[in-house]
Amino acid sequence: MSKRLSLKQARLLKQHKYILRKLASSNNKNRKTILKNAPPPLFDALNLIFKMMSSKQLKLTEKQSKKVKKHEKQLNKTSKLSSGAIKRILQNQKGGFLPAILAAALPIVGSLIKAIV
């Protein structure tokens, strides 16, 4: 994965930023509802975030990296999957790593998008 986001990737993340924020702050029941009704490009955006996090492309603060470190194994697994497989995994999880990953990644991804677009 390259060190920079392409314009297409930045647009994809920008387009789904609102839903990603909702996913990061919602409870398990609401998260399942959102993921069940989500469009396929949302899972492409999640896949992109997982790849950026697993390749250490994002510079995290120490507090954020502690939160993410607990879920590193799951993060590496999901970064190699297709969007459909990610959808299946995230819909079936209880609790899980998605809120921790998104809470750490969204502030950084937001600044990357502003720098590009």
MOKA-V754911 format. One record per pair of residues at least 24 apart in sequence whose C-alpha atoms are under 7 Angstrom apart, sorted by the first residue. I is the first residue (numbers start at 1). GAP is how many residues later the second one is. D is the distance in Angstrom with one decimal. If there is no record, write none. Layout:
i:I gap:GAP d:D
i:I gap:GAP d:D
//
This chain:
i:3 gap:54 d:6.4
i:7 gap:109 d:6.9
i:10 gap:103 d:5.4
i:12 gap:33 d:6.2
i:13 gap:32 d:5.7
i:14 gap:99 d:6.8
i:16 gap:26 d:6.2
i:23 gap:76 d:6.7
i:24 gap:74 d:6.9
i:24 gap:75 d:4.3
i:24 gap:78 d:5.5
i:24 gap:79 d:5.8
i:25 gap:74 d:6.8
i:28 gap:66 d:6.9
i:28 gap:67 d:6.3
i:32 gap:59 d:5.5
i:35 gap:56 d:6.3
i:36 gap:55 d:6.9
i:43 gap:40 d:5.2
i:43 gap:43 d:6.9
i:43 gap:44 d:6.5
i:44 gap:39 d:5.7
i:47 gap:32 d:6.1
i:47 gap:36 d:6.6
i:50 gap:25 d:6.2
i:50 gap:28 d:6.9
i:50 gap:29 d:5.1
i:51 gap:28 d:4.9
i:54 gap:25 d:6.9
i:64 gap:40 d:5.3
i:67 gap:33 d:6.4
i:68 gap:32 d:6.5
i:68 gap:33 d:6.0
i:71 gap:26 d:6.1
//
